[in-house]
Amino acid sequence: MTAPRIGSVCTGYGGLDIAVQAVFGGELAWVADNDPGAALILAHHHPEVPNLGDITAVDWHDVEPVDIYIGGYPCQPFSTAGKRKGTKDARHLWPHIARALGVLRPRLAVFENVAGHLSLGFDTVLGDLARLGFDADWCCVRASDIGAAHQRNRLFFWAWPADSGGPGLARRWAERTTAHRRGPVADAIDLGEHGSGARSTGRDEPAARRLAAAHPAGIGEREPADQAQSLAGSGQARQEPGRRSGRAAADPGRGDVAEQSVSEPGSGGAPVAASGLGVDWGPYAAVVERWAQVIGRPAPGPVDDLGRLNPPFVEWLMALDGGHVTAVPGLSRTAQLKALGNGVVPPQAVAALRILLSRSEPPAWGRAGA
């Protein structure tokens, strides 16, 4: 079978791309991100892959069709860290993504957003998908569910050309919203009325600089929990030679992946030291040690020589290879932190995709009929 061709929008540093390729294989046909920092990262890692830039200005009829269309579109309209304006937010890019799906007709579309999207705007997304002839499935997975030292609760969903023999979106949404006491799916809407204009695909999440230790409290929404308990900014993790003590942080809640078996990168080999830098992680020692074992490399220091949050440490928290973001030439520290805060944790996305795969196998690769 020919390797699937992948198109990626709101790509950022490519965390969702990494996960999709890990599960399905394939190669990037094009990316699309008009954020200057993200564009630098993408050009560094994929110099031969075209960047379509601003998706609000793309004529999708001129774009190469792909087998898998993926994107982590901006979360500010739905995030509890913001004003939650939903579809009325100027940064709402879903209508442009829906138009692309209508033209490109991929066999599979994979998306990521904050868990708060389920209670704000997701009915509109499902209505649009139904109007376009797609069915969908979704789940929420926290980064802490796979051993990370921060909650980062995320919604992952995928869509495929609807099968008339299946239950369809209406029944699937009704079943889940009844369980969660939410309203019914919205009627299909005219995509042209969502608004237009060039918008940045960056997310600018304030929690990017304050990643929390795993904790069972406040599990439902990532942002309040992350802001309440800071791993990098609490002042409790200090670089002191010879000190490695500290009480264990609470274990993460099991949540949506409780019944799933998740393969952990780095497991099965020799133990990895949490850090070789003499850092006193305080109450976070246990979760830092655990994450070091999961991703197979020790934690960099949490702060730089000036006492500021260290971008390589955030890169480590996001389960990226060392230097994936921080070694990109010309990328400022601010741009590094922005990209890292807005990104997807690849093994978290892999876990979500495996959950979705366990429910339904995507159709054979190829372009769907109009």
Residue frames as qw, qx, qy, qz and C-alpha x, y, z in Angstrom:
[[0.000, 0.888, 0.459, 0.000, 0.00, 0.00, 0.00],
 [0.367, 0.562, -0.040, 0.740, 1.30, 3.45, -0.89],
 [0.321, -0.279, -0.506, 0.750, 2.21, 5.55, 2.13],
 [0.034, 0.851, 0.524, -0.001, -0.57, 8.03, 2.89],
 [0.296, 0.410, 0.022, 0.863, -0.02, 11.66, 1.99],
 [0.339, -0.639, -0.547, 0.421, -0.58, 14.05, 4.91],
 [0.121, 0.630, 0.115, 0.758, -1.63, 17.67, 4.92],
 [0.467, -0.445, -0.549, 0.532, -1.24, 19.62, 8.17],
 [0.004, -0.744, -0.164, -0.647, -2.82, 22.94, 9.17],
 [0.456, -0.800, 0.176, -0.348, -2.14, 25.06, 12.27],
 [0.864, 0.186, -0.434, 0.174, 0.94, 22.85, 12.39],
 [0.513, -0.822, 0.236, -0.074, 3.03, 24.56, 15.06],
 [0.156, -0.647, 0.740, 0.100, 6.14, 22.52, 15.80],
 [0.592, 0.251, -0.676, -0.361, 4.49, 19.43, 14.30],
 [0.299, -0.237, 0.822, -0.424, 3.54, 17.45, 17.41],
 [0.765, 0.254, 0.381, -0.452, 0.30, 16.10, 15.94],
 [0.649, 0.593, -0.419, -0.225, 2.13, 15.30, 12.69],
 [0.071, 0.466, -0.862, 0.185, 4.66, 13.22, 14.63],
 [0.517, -0.014, 0.727, -0.451, 1.87, 11.25, 16.32],
 [0.781, 0.446, 0.102, -0.426, -0.10, 10.62, 13.13],
 [0.541, 0.595, -0.586, -0.099, 3.02, 9.43, 11.31],
 [0.150, -0.364, 0.871, -0.295, 3.90, 7.17, 14.26],
 [0.613, 0.153, 0.646, -0.430, 0.50, 5.47, 14.03],
 [0.741, 0.563, 0.290, -0.223, -0.25, 5.52, 10.29],
 [0.623, -0.028, 0.435, 0.649, 3.09, 6.18, 8.63],
 [0.343, 0.851, 0.370, 0.145, 2.98, 8.48, 5.62],
 [0.492, -0.055, 0.059, 0.867, 4.71, 11.66, 4.60],
 [0.068, 0.706, 0.274, -0.650, 3.90, 15.35, 4.64],
 [0.472, 0.565, 0.485, 0.472, 2.63, 16.79, 1.37],
 [0.101, 0.603, 0.013, 0.791, 2.26, 20.30, 2.79],
 [0.327, -0.444, -0.601, 0.579, 1.90, 22.22, 6.06],
 [0.004, 0.713, 0.293, 0.637, 0.13, 25.48, 6.84],
 [0.492, -0.681, -0.360, 0.406, 1.09, 27.87, 9.63],
 [0.305, 0.791, 0.078, 0.525, 1.51, 31.64, 9.32],
 [0.543, -0.832, 0.064, 0.094, 3.05, 32.14, 12.76],
 [0.355, 0.814, -0.453, 0.081, 6.66, 33.31, 12.15],
 [0.355, -0.536, 0.743, -0.186, 8.13, 31.08, 14.86],
 [0.817, 0.119, 0.542, -0.160, 6.25, 28.00, 13.72],
 [0.707, 0.701, -0.065, -0.071, 7.25, 28.73, 10.12],
 [0.088, 0.758, -0.640, 0.088, 10.93, 28.78, 11.15],
 [0.570, -0.277, 0.749, -0.191, 10.59, 25.44, 12.93],
 [0.829, 0.378, 0.379, -0.160, 8.81, 23.83, 9.98],
 [0.542, 0.793, -0.278, -0.030, 11.31, 25.16, 7.46],
 [0.154, -0.659, 0.726, -0.117, 14.13, 23.78, 9.61],
 [0.571, -0.116, 0.797, -0.159, 12.69, 20.27, 9.89],
 [0.625, 0.447, 0.636, 0.070, 10.92, 20.06, 6.52],
 [0.092, -0.538, 0.267, 0.794, 12.79, 22.28, 4.07],
 [0.004, 0.000, 0.779, 0.627, 11.26, 20.55, 1.04],
 [0.004, -0.562, -0.826, 0.044, 7.66, 20.68, 2.28],
 [0.021, 0.464, 0.220, 0.858, 5.65, 23.75, 1.17],
 [0.080, -0.393, -0.625, 0.670, 4.06, 25.92, 3.85],
 [0.079, 0.629, 0.622, 0.459, 0.69, 27.24, 2.67],
 [0.098, 0.170, -0.224, 0.955, 0.73, 29.93, 5.35],
 [0.351, 0.094, 0.370, -0.855, -2.56, 31.63, 6.24],
 [0.164, 0.239, 0.947, 0.137, -5.35, 29.08, 5.77],
 [0.272, 0.685, 0.460, -0.495, -7.97, 31.84, 5.52],
 [0.265, 0.724, -0.276, -0.574, -6.38, 32.91, 2.23],
 [0.243, -0.215, 0.893, 0.311, -5.85, 29.47, 0.66],
 [0.721, 0.263, -0.204, -0.608, -7.84, 28.37, -2.39],
 [0.623, -0.255, 0.732, -0.109, -8.11, 24.68, -1.57],
 [0.836, 0.500, 0.177, -0.136, -8.95, 23.84, -5.18],
 [0.467, 0.779, -0.405, 0.104, -5.30, 24.62, -5.94],
 [0.349, -0.602, 0.679, -0.237, -3.90, 22.41, -3.16],
 [0.394, 0.214, -0.884, -0.131, -2.73, 18.81, -3.56],
 [0.811, -0.356, -0.137, -0.443, -5.39, 16.42, -2.16],
 [0.034, 0.452, -0.827, 0.331, -4.20, 14.30, 0.76],
 [0.571, -0.205, -0.789, -0.094, -5.19, 11.06, 2.43],
 [0.490, -0.564, -0.541, 0.387, -4.96, 12.43, 5.98],
 [0.048, 0.707, 0.037, 0.705, -5.77, 16.03, 6.89],
 [0.607, -0.434, -0.523, 0.412, -4.68, 17.07, 10.40],
 [0.108, 0.611, -0.054, 0.782, -4.72, 20.16, 12.55],
 [0.392, -0.463, -0.597, 0.525, -4.61, 21.52, 16.08],
 [0.088, 0.679, 0.288, 0.669, -6.66, 24.64, 15.44],
 [0.050, 0.393, -0.379, 0.837, -6.58, 27.60, 17.88],
 [0.407, -0.393, -0.807, 0.168, -8.03, 26.82, 21.28],
 [0.057, -0.014, -0.332, 0.941, -8.53, 30.34, 22.70],
 [0.465, -0.232, -0.282, -0.806, -12.21, 30.47, 21.65],
 [0.803, -0.291, -0.451, -0.260, -12.91, 27.38, 23.79],
 [0.552, 0.116, -0.619, 0.546, -10.25, 27.50, 26.52],
 [0.491, -0.771, -0.404, 0.041, -11.21, 28.12, 30.14],
 [0.539, -0.314, -0.059, 0.779, -8.06, 30.23, 30.37],
 [0.092, 0.125, 0.301, 0.941, -9.73, 32.76, 28.09],
 [0.372, 0.122, 0.216, -0.895, -13.13, 34.43, 27.64],
 [0.310, 0.213, 0.926, 0.023, -14.66, 31.40, 25.85],
 [0.380, 0.445, -0.041, -0.810, -16.31, 33.37, 23.05],
 [0.683, 0.226, 0.695, -0.021, -16.58, 30.20, 21.00],
 [0.540, 0.453, 0.549, 0.449, -17.62, 30.65, 17.38],
 [0.083, 0.976, 0.190, 0.066, -17.83, 34.42, 17.91],
 [0.535, -0.653, 0.270, 0.464, -14.08, 34.64, 18.63],
 [0.416, 0.819, -0.268, -0.290, -12.06, 36.28, 15.85],
 [0.067, -0.547, 0.827, 0.109, -9.53, 33.44, 16.16],
 [0.759, 0.136, 0.578, -0.266, -12.11, 30.77, 15.33],
 [0.127, 0.494, -0.675, -0.534, -10.58, 28.98, 12.34],
 [0.498, 0.119, 0.855, -0.087, -12.82, 25.94, 12.13],
 [0.605, 0.661, 0.256, -0.361, -14.97, 27.35, 9.26],
 [0.324, 0.745, -0.509, -0.285, -11.86, 27.57, 7.06],
 [0.220, -0.286, 0.932, 0.004, -10.89, 24.03, 7.99],
 [0.594, 0.360, 0.656, -0.296, -14.40, 22.83, 7.15],
 [0.546, 0.741, -0.105, -0.377, -14.16, 24.45, 3.73],
 [0.094, 0.592, -0.781, -0.176, -10.87, 22.65, 3.12],
 [0.417, -0.015, 0.897, -0.146, -12.44, 19.31, 4.07],
 [0.625, 0.561, 0.380, -0.388, -15.27, 19.95, 1.63],
 [0.482, 0.756, -0.345, -0.276, -12.82, 20.46, -1.23],
 [0.088, 0.558, -0.825, -0.009, -10.03, 17.99, -0.43],
 [0.905, -0.086, -0.116, -0.401, -12.27, 15.14, 0.79],
 [0.102, 0.508, -0.838, 0.173, -9.57, 13.26, 2.73],
 [0.679, -0.155, -0.705, -0.133, -10.12, 9.69, 3.86],
 [0.614, -0.520, -0.481, 0.349, -9.26, 10.68, 7.41],
 [0.063, 0.742, -0.114, 0.657, -9.08, 14.00, 9.27],
 [0.671, -0.350, -0.509, 0.410, -7.46, 14.22, 12.72],
 [0.023, -0.761, 0.021, -0.648, -7.79, 17.17, 15.09],
 [0.539, -0.271, -0.570, 0.558, -6.76, 18.29, 18.58],
 [0.124, -0.668, -0.036, -0.733, -8.08, 21.01, 20.88],
 [0.116, -0.259, 0.660, -0.695, -8.67, 21.77, 24.55],
 [0.080, -0.297, -0.945, 0.108, -11.18, 19.59, 26.41],
 [0.159, 0.466, 0.398, -0.774, -13.34, 22.68, 26.97],
 [0.243, 0.180, -0.544, -0.783, -14.20, 22.57, 23.27],
 [0.125, -0.263, -0.953, -0.079, -16.62, 19.72, 24.07],
 [0.050, -0.651, -0.648, 0.392, -18.92, 22.11, 25.94],
 [0.142, 0.807, 0.048, -0.572, -18.46, 25.07, 23.60],
 [0.300, 0.670, -0.430, -0.525, -18.44, 24.93, 19.82],
 [0.207, -0.208, 0.936, 0.193, -18.04, 21.19, 19.30],
 [0.509, 0.488, 0.666, -0.245, -21.72, 20.80, 18.36],
 [0.398, 0.807, -0.108, -0.423, -21.07, 23.26, 15.53],
 [0.019, -0.532, 0.795, 0.289, -18.06, 21.25, 14.41],
 [0.359, 0.098, 0.928, -0.017, -20.08, 18.03, 14.35],
 [0.492, 0.675, 0.401, -0.376, -22.93, 19.74, 12.52],
 [0.283, 0.765, -0.396, -0.422, -20.52, 20.98, 9.85],
 [0.151, -0.320, 0.917, 0.183, -18.95, 17.53, 9.50],
 [0.469, 0.356, 0.788, -0.179, -22.39, 15.96, 9.06],
 [0.444, 0.781, 0.098, -0.428, -23.30, 18.56, 6.43],
 [0.196, 0.696, -0.610, -0.324, -20.08, 17.72, 4.58],
 [0.907, 0.160, -0.313, -0.232, -20.78, 13.98, 4.69],
 [0.366, 0.401, -0.748, 0.381, -18.33, 12.98, 7.44],
 [0.782, -0.535, -0.308, -0.090, -18.81, 10.85, 10.53],
 [0.138, 0.685, -0.492, 0.519, -16.61, 11.31, 13.62],
 [0.802, -0.437, -0.385, 0.135, -15.42, 9.91, 16.92],
 [0.077, 0.762, -0.315, 0.561, -13.61, 11.58, 19.80],
 [0.773, -0.422, -0.402, 0.250, -11.99, 11.11, 23.19],
 [0.119, -0.920, 0.246, -0.282, -10.19, 13.16, 25.85],
 [0.878, -0.070, -0.267, 0.392, -6.73, 12.21, 27.07],
 [0.281, -0.945, 0.167, 0.023, -4.56, 14.04, 29.60],
 [0.464, 0.644, -0.568, 0.217, -0.80, 14.15, 29.24],
 [0.341, -0.483, 0.680, -0.433, -0.66, 12.92, 32.84],
 [0.926, 0.041, 0.183, -0.327, -2.51, 9.76, 31.77],
 [0.879, 0.385, -0.218, 0.178, 0.63, 8.64, 29.97],
 [0.789, -0.293, -0.199, 0.502, 2.95, 9.67, 32.82],
 [0.318, 0.592, 0.000, 0.740, 3.62, 13.36, 32.07],
 [0.350, -0.268, -0.503, 0.743, 4.30, 15.85, 34.85],
 [0.214, 0.171, 0.056, -0.960, 1.42, 18.08, 33.78],
 [0.531, 0.360, 0.657, -0.396, -2.31, 17.60, 33.16],
 [0.137, 0.341, -0.521, -0.770, -2.87, 19.13, 29.69],
 [0.510, 0.347, 0.754, -0.225, -6.34, 17.68, 29.15],
 [0.145, 0.355, -0.488, -0.784, -6.99, 17.53, 25.42],
 [0.752, 0.397, 0.374, -0.371, -9.80, 16.59, 23.05],
 [0.100, -0.314, 0.779, 0.534, -8.76, 14.44, 20.10],
 [0.687, 0.413, 0.470, -0.370, -11.20, 13.64, 17.32],
 [0.151, -0.207, 0.729, 0.634, -11.14, 12.27, 13.83],
 [0.620, 0.477, 0.231, -0.578, -13.58, 12.26, 10.94],
 [0.245, -0.110, 0.850, 0.453, -14.06, 10.08, 7.88],
 [0.394, -0.021, -0.481, -0.783, -16.56, 9.85, 5.00],
 [0.595, -0.107, 0.478, -0.637, -19.85, 8.77, 6.56],
 [0.114, -0.008, -0.974, -0.195, -21.01, 5.16, 6.32],
 [0.538, -0.230, -0.194, -0.787, -24.77, 5.04, 5.89],
 [0.757, -0.205, -0.613, -0.093, -24.80, 1.70, 7.67],
 [0.420, -0.006, -0.600, 0.681, -23.28, 3.13, 10.84],
 [0.202, -0.682, -0.614, 0.344, -24.98, 4.97, 13.71],
 [0.245, 0.717, 0.225, 0.612, -23.78, 8.35, 12.43],
 [0.219, 0.268, -0.345, 0.873, -22.99, 11.56, 14.24],
 [0.470, -0.474, -0.091, -0.739, -26.49, 12.33, 15.49],
 [0.870, -0.373, -0.298, -0.124, -26.83, 9.16, 17.56],
 [0.712, 0.053, -0.384, 0.585, -23.20, 9.20, 18.71],
 [0.065, 0.368, -0.213, 0.903, -23.49, 12.81, 19.91],
 [0.620, -0.476, -0.159, -0.603, -26.88, 12.19, 21.54],
 [0.871, -0.245, -0.407, 0.126, -25.55, 9.22, 23.48],
 [0.578, 0.052, -0.350, 0.735, -22.55, 11.15, 24.80],
 [0.086, -0.395, 0.079, -0.911, -24.31, 14.42, 25.52],
 [0.714, -0.492, -0.313, -0.388, -27.02, 12.60, 27.46],
 [0.807, -0.220, -0.395, 0.380, -24.32, 11.09, 29.66],
 [0.430, -0.012, -0.201, 0.880, -22.73, 14.49, 30.18],
 [0.002, 0.767, 0.534, -0.356, -26.03, 16.45, 30.40],
 [0.108, -0.344, 0.285, 0.888, -25.23, 18.58, 27.39],
 [0.555, 0.514, 0.157, -0.634, -27.55, 19.79, 24.64],
 [0.823, 0.345, 0.442, 0.090, -28.24, 18.13, 21.29],
 [0.506, -0.042, 0.418, 0.753, -26.12, 18.61, 18.22],
 [0.202, 0.599, 0.046, -0.774, -26.73, 21.88, 16.41],
 [0.732, 0.599, 0.314, -0.082, -28.29, 21.97, 12.97],
 [0.653, 0.118, 0.321, 0.676, -25.93, 22.09, 10.01],
 [0.005, -0.853, -0.137, 0.503, -25.07, 25.69, 9.24],
 [0.597, 0.780, 0.027, 0.183, -23.96, 27.76, 6.30],
 [0.766, -0.227, -0.025, 0.601, -20.18, 27.73, 6.51],
 [0.364, 0.508, 0.159, 0.764, -20.00, 31.06, 4.76],
 [0.308, -0.833, -0.174, -0.426, -21.55, 32.86, 7.73],
 [0.788, -0.432, -0.237, 0.369, -18.76, 32.08, 10.17],
 [0.153, -0.945, 0.160, 0.240, -16.70, 35.09, 9.19],
 [0.833, 0.392, 0.003, 0.390, -13.38, 35.51, 7.42],
 [0.025, -0.951, 0.261, -0.166, -10.12, 37.39, 7.51],
 [0.625, 0.390, -0.588, 0.333, -6.50, 36.53, 8.08],
 [0.668, -0.675, 0.148, -0.277, -5.92, 35.08, 11.52],
 [0.089, 0.588, -0.788, 0.160, -2.90, 33.70, 13.26],
 [0.831, -0.110, -0.520, -0.163, -2.87, 29.98, 13.94],
 [0.283, 0.254, -0.692, 0.614, -0.92, 30.54, 17.17],
 [0.519, -0.561, -0.637, -0.101, -2.75, 29.73, 20.39],
 [0.053, 0.548, -0.308, 0.776, -0.90, 31.95, 22.89],
 [0.712, -0.517, -0.463, -0.109, -1.96, 29.87, 25.86],
 [0.195, -0.811, 0.355, -0.422, -0.97, 31.58, 29.14],
 [0.875, -0.400, 0.253, -0.104, -0.47, 28.16, 30.74],
 [0.814, 0.485, -0.248, 0.200, 2.47, 27.50, 28.44],
 [0.240, 0.618, -0.525, 0.533, 4.86, 28.88, 31.06],
 [0.417, -0.363, 0.582, -0.597, 3.25, 27.13, 34.01],
 [0.685, 0.048, -0.668, -0.285, 3.01, 23.39, 33.47],
 [0.623, -0.507, 0.309, -0.509, 1.53, 21.59, 36.44],
 [0.040, -0.244, 0.961, -0.127, 2.46, 18.43, 38.24],
 [0.466, -0.254, -0.760, -0.375, -0.02, 15.59, 37.94],
 [0.152, -0.009, 0.633, -0.759, -2.71, 15.94, 40.61],
 [0.021, 0.398, 0.909, 0.119, -6.14, 14.37, 40.96],
 [0.076, 0.681, 0.437, -0.582, -7.83, 17.68, 41.77],
 [0.272, 0.720, -0.094, -0.632, -9.27, 19.80, 38.98],
 [0.494, -0.059, 0.781, 0.379, -9.01, 17.02, 36.42],
 [0.506, 0.656, 0.550, -0.100, -11.87, 18.15, 34.18],
 [0.410, 0.904, 0.034, 0.120, -10.25, 21.21, 32.62],
 [0.794, 0.119, -0.152, 0.577, -6.55, 21.58, 32.04],
 [0.244, 0.659, -0.080, 0.707, -6.08, 25.32, 32.41],
 [0.486, -0.762, 0.111, -0.414, -7.19, 25.94, 36.02],
 [0.931, -0.333, 0.041, 0.144, -5.27, 22.89, 37.27],
 [0.733, 0.320, -0.043, 0.598, -2.13, 23.93, 35.41],
 [0.062, 0.729, -0.107, 0.674, -2.26, 27.46, 36.76],
 [0.675, -0.681, 0.028, -0.283, -2.92, 26.31, 40.30],
 [0.808, -0.447, 0.327, 0.200, 0.11, 24.04, 40.54],
 [0.467, 0.827, -0.306, -0.060, 3.19, 25.16, 38.68],
 [0.947, -0.097, 0.030, 0.306, 6.05, 22.77, 38.12],
 [0.619, 0.375, -0.009, 0.690, 8.42, 25.31, 36.63],
 [0.059, 0.616, -0.037, 0.785, 7.36, 28.46, 38.44],
 [0.657, -0.655, -0.347, -0.138, 6.50, 27.41, 41.99],
 [0.057, -0.796, 0.471, -0.377, 9.93, 28.06, 43.42],
 [0.827, -0.385, 0.360, -0.198, 9.96, 24.53, 44.86],
 [0.928, 0.220, 0.112, 0.279, 12.19, 23.01, 42.20],
 [0.106, -0.943, 0.293, 0.113, 15.69, 24.35, 42.80],
 [0.797, 0.441, -0.341, 0.234, 19.05, 23.55, 41.31],
 [0.425, -0.768, 0.435, -0.202, 21.13, 22.55, 44.33],
 [0.523, 0.425, -0.739, 0.021, 24.06, 20.18, 43.84],
 [0.175, 0.149, -0.905, 0.358, 23.71, 16.98, 45.79],
 [0.399, 0.143, 0.572, -0.702, 20.05, 17.42, 46.70],
 [0.299, -0.035, -0.776, -0.554, 17.49, 15.03, 45.20],
 [0.020, 0.269, 0.868, -0.417, 14.96, 14.69, 48.04],
 [0.373, 0.013, -0.110, -0.921, 11.28, 15.55, 48.01],
 [0.530, 0.167, 0.730, -0.397, 7.91, 13.96, 48.67],
 [0.211, 0.190, 0.830, 0.480, 6.10, 12.19, 45.85],
 [0.371, 0.096, -0.093, -0.919, 3.44, 14.08, 43.96],
 [0.684, 0.177, 0.549, -0.447, 0.03, 12.50, 43.71],
 [0.358, 0.080, 0.831, 0.419, -0.57, 9.98, 40.98],
 [0.277, 0.092, -0.309, -0.905, -2.60, 11.21, 38.02],
 [0.687, 0.215, 0.445, -0.532, -6.22, 10.27, 37.58],
 [0.480, 0.028, 0.820, 0.311, -6.94, 7.52, 35.09],
 [0.350, 0.521, -0.043, -0.778, -9.73, 9.21, 33.19],
 [0.764, 0.463, -0.061, -0.444, -10.52, 8.26, 29.60],
 [0.550, 0.500, -0.667, -0.050, -7.52, 6.02, 29.12],
 [0.559, -0.441, 0.592, -0.377, -8.10, 3.92, 32.21],
 [0.893, 0.088, 0.419, -0.137, -8.92, 0.84, 30.17],
 [0.688, 0.700, -0.191, 0.014, -6.27, 1.38, 27.54],
 [0.822, -0.318, 0.195, 0.429, -2.81, -0.15, 27.41],
 [0.300, 0.946, -0.123, -0.019, -0.41, 2.59, 26.32],
 [0.864, 0.090, -0.051, 0.493, 3.08, 1.75, 25.18],
 [0.253, -0.943, 0.042, 0.213, 5.50, 4.19, 26.77],
 [0.602, 0.693, -0.279, 0.281, 8.52, 5.47, 24.84],
 [0.079, 0.662, -0.601, 0.441, 11.69, 4.62, 26.64],
 [0.773, -0.361, 0.364, -0.375, 10.16, 1.81, 28.69],
 [0.993, 0.115, 0.019, 0.003, 11.80, -1.55, 28.88],
 [0.620, 0.552, -0.337, 0.444, 15.36, -0.26, 28.80],
 [0.526, -0.088, -0.502, 0.681, 17.84, 0.78, 31.46],
 [0.209, -0.835, -0.436, 0.264, 16.52, 3.24, 34.08],
 [0.352, 0.594, 0.077, 0.720, 17.04, 6.89, 33.22],
 [0.317, -0.308, -0.445, 0.779, 18.06, 9.38, 35.88],
 [0.091, 0.863, 0.477, -0.136, 15.51, 12.15, 36.40],
 [0.238, 0.952, -0.112, 0.154, 18.28, 14.72, 36.05],
 [0.825, -0.011, -0.183, 0.535, 22.03, 14.77, 36.20],
 [0.198, 0.667, -0.029, 0.717, 22.07, 18.45, 37.15],
 [0.310, -0.118, -0.639, 0.694, 21.69, 18.19, 40.92],
 [0.312, -0.370, -0.189, -0.854, 18.18, 19.65, 40.89],
 [0.099, 0.169, 0.819, -0.539, 16.04, 19.48, 44.01],
 [0.223, -0.295, -0.644, -0.670, 12.61, 18.82, 42.47],
 [0.331, -0.117, 0.447, -0.823, 10.87, 19.03, 45.82],
 [0.633, 0.173, 0.591, -0.468, 7.32, 17.62, 45.69],
 [0.713, 0.567, -0.132, -0.392, 7.70, 17.03, 41.94],
 [0.163, -0.539, 0.814, 0.144, 10.54, 14.54, 42.19],
 [0.570, 0.111, 0.810, -0.082, 8.33, 11.51, 41.57],
 [0.626, 0.688, 0.316, -0.189, 6.60, 12.88, 38.47],
 [0.214, 0.833, -0.453, -0.237, 9.87, 14.15, 37.00],
 [0.319, -0.357, 0.875, 0.075, 11.44, 10.74, 37.54],
 [0.636, 0.346, 0.673, -0.152, 8.44, 9.02, 35.99],
 [0.535, 0.809, 0.046, -0.239, 8.47, 11.23, 32.87],
 [0.006, -0.714, 0.666, 0.215, 12.20, 10.69, 32.44],
 [0.460, -0.083, 0.883, 0.034, 11.54, 6.95, 32.31],
 [0.613, 0.584, 0.480, -0.230, 8.65, 7.36, 29.86],
 [0.506, 0.850, -0.073, -0.129, 10.50, 9.46, 27.28],
 [0.933, 0.087, 0.014, 0.348, 13.92, 7.95, 27.87],
 [0.485, 0.432, -0.176, 0.740, 15.97, 11.03, 28.71],
 [0.383, -0.446, -0.514, 0.625, 16.66, 13.06, 31.86],
 [0.033, 0.934, 0.355, 0.005, 15.16, 16.46, 32.56],
 [0.409, 0.461, -0.111, 0.779, 17.16, 19.61, 31.75],
 [0.190, -0.227, -0.495, 0.817, 17.31, 22.25, 34.46],
 [0.090, 0.741, 0.664, -0.040, 13.98, 24.03, 34.97],
 [0.025, 0.974, 0.077, -0.209, 15.50, 27.53, 34.87],
 [0.683, 0.565, -0.100, 0.452, 18.30, 29.20, 32.95],
 [0.559, 0.011, -0.332, 0.760, 21.25, 31.17, 34.38],
 [0.088, -0.305, 0.042, -0.947, 19.00, 34.21, 34.84],
 [0.209, 0.142, 0.768, -0.589, 16.40, 32.25, 36.81],
 [0.571, 0.262, -0.123, -0.768, 13.90, 32.23, 33.93],
 [0.876, 0.146, 0.405, -0.219, 11.92, 29.25, 32.69],
 [0.236, -0.452, 0.735, 0.446, 14.28, 27.14, 30.59],
 [0.683, 0.376, -0.226, -0.584, 12.89, 26.34, 27.09],
 [0.417, 0.279, -0.860, -0.095, 14.74, 22.97, 26.89],
 [0.166, 0.032, 0.849, -0.500, 12.92, 21.96, 30.08],
 [0.602, 0.360, 0.241, -0.671, 9.52, 22.76, 28.50],
 [0.553, 0.432, -0.601, -0.383, 10.66, 20.88, 25.38],
 [0.149, 0.157, -0.957, 0.194, 11.33, 17.88, 27.62],
 [0.389, 0.199, 0.625, -0.647, 7.90, 18.21, 29.26],
 [0.656, 0.457, -0.047, -0.598, 6.35, 18.07, 25.77],
 [0.838, -0.035, 0.539, 0.075, 8.22, 14.80, 25.02],
 [0.603, 0.786, -0.127, -0.046, 10.14, 16.26, 22.10],
 [0.845, 0.109, -0.086, 0.516, 13.66, 15.33, 21.10],
 [0.402, -0.689, -0.031, 0.602, 16.18, 17.71, 22.60],
 [0.194, -0.347, 0.386, 0.833, 16.63, 20.66, 20.25],
 [0.285, 0.512, 0.761, 0.279, 13.48, 20.03, 18.18],
 [0.035, 0.939, 0.309, 0.145, 12.43, 23.60, 18.96],
 [0.408, -0.868, 0.090, 0.268, 15.31, 25.05, 20.97],
 [0.563, -0.301, 0.486, 0.596, 18.01, 24.30, 18.37],
 [0.482, 0.702, 0.459, 0.252, 16.19, 25.97, 15.47],
 [0.435, -0.021, 0.054, 0.899, 18.42, 28.79, 14.16],
 [0.033, -0.273, -0.193, -0.942, 17.05, 32.29, 14.61],
 [0.496, -0.582, -0.568, -0.303, 14.22, 31.31, 16.97],
 [0.085, -0.557, 0.389, -0.729, 14.10, 33.61, 20.01],
 [0.061, -0.029, -0.882, 0.466, 13.50, 32.35, 23.52],
 [0.444, 0.238, 0.330, -0.798, 10.04, 33.95, 23.50],
 [0.659, 0.298, -0.410, -0.556, 9.17, 32.27, 20.20],
 [0.341, 0.158, -0.923, 0.083, 10.45, 28.94, 21.53],
 [0.131, 0.131, 0.770, -0.610, 8.20, 29.14, 24.59],
 [0.557, 0.296, 0.046, -0.775, 5.21, 30.21, 22.52],
 [0.603, 0.265, -0.652, -0.374, 5.63, 27.28, 20.13],
 [0.252, 0.072, -0.926, 0.271, 6.14, 24.82, 22.98],
 [0.267, 0.164, 0.594, -0.741, 3.14, 26.07, 24.94],
 [0.614, 0.331, -0.075, -0.712, 0.90, 25.84, 21.90],
 [0.360, 0.353, -0.813, -0.292, 2.03, 22.36, 20.88],
 [0.917, -0.132, -0.144, -0.348, 0.84, 18.79, 21.10],
 [0.436, -0.510, 0.738, -0.075, 2.55, 16.13, 23.25],
 [0.495, 0.318, -0.683, -0.432, 3.21, 13.43, 20.61],
 [0.194, -0.004, -0.974, 0.114, 2.86, 10.33, 22.84],
 [0.316, 0.301, 0.562, -0.703, -0.36, 11.76, 24.30],
 [0.569, 0.421, -0.203, -0.677, -1.76, 12.08, 20.78],
 [0.362, 0.235, -0.882, -0.188, -0.55, 8.56, 19.95],
 [0.088, 0.127, 0.889, -0.431, -2.45, 7.23, 22.98],
 [0.469, 0.406, 0.280, -0.732, -5.60, 9.02, 21.84],
 [0.524, 0.403, -0.524, -0.537, -5.29, 7.67, 18.30],
 [0.203, 0.106, -0.973, 0.037, -4.93, 4.15, 19.65],
 [0.293, 0.275, 0.691, -0.601, -8.11, 4.60, 21.67],
 [0.549, 0.482, -0.026, -0.683, -9.97, 5.76, 18.57],
 [0.395, 0.360, -0.781, -0.324, -8.46, 2.94, 16.51],
 [0.063, 0.005, 0.961, -0.269, -9.70, 0.41, 19.05],
 [0.449, 0.414, 0.493, -0.620, -13.25, 1.59, 18.31],
 [0.707, 0.640, 0.261, -0.149, -13.17, 1.75, 14.53],
 [0.603, -0.140, 0.460, 0.637, -10.60, 1.13, 11.84],
 [0.241, 0.641, -0.110, -0.721, -10.40, 3.99, 9.31],
 [0.826, 0.498, 0.210, -0.163, -11.37, 3.18, 5.73],
 [0.794, 0.122, 0.283, 0.525, -8.89, 2.22, 3.02],
 [0.220, -0.557, 0.123, 0.791, -6.62, 5.06, 1.99],
 [0.270, 0.348, 0.623, 0.646, -7.62, 7.13, -0.99],
 [0.126, -0.011, 0.032, -0.991, -9.56, 10.26, -1.75],
 [0.283, 0.407, 0.782, -0.379, -13.20, 10.18, -0.73],
 [0.180, 0.509, 0.644, 0.542, -15.95, 10.83, -3.20],
 [0.057, -0.154, 0.069, -0.984, -17.49, 14.30, -3.27]]
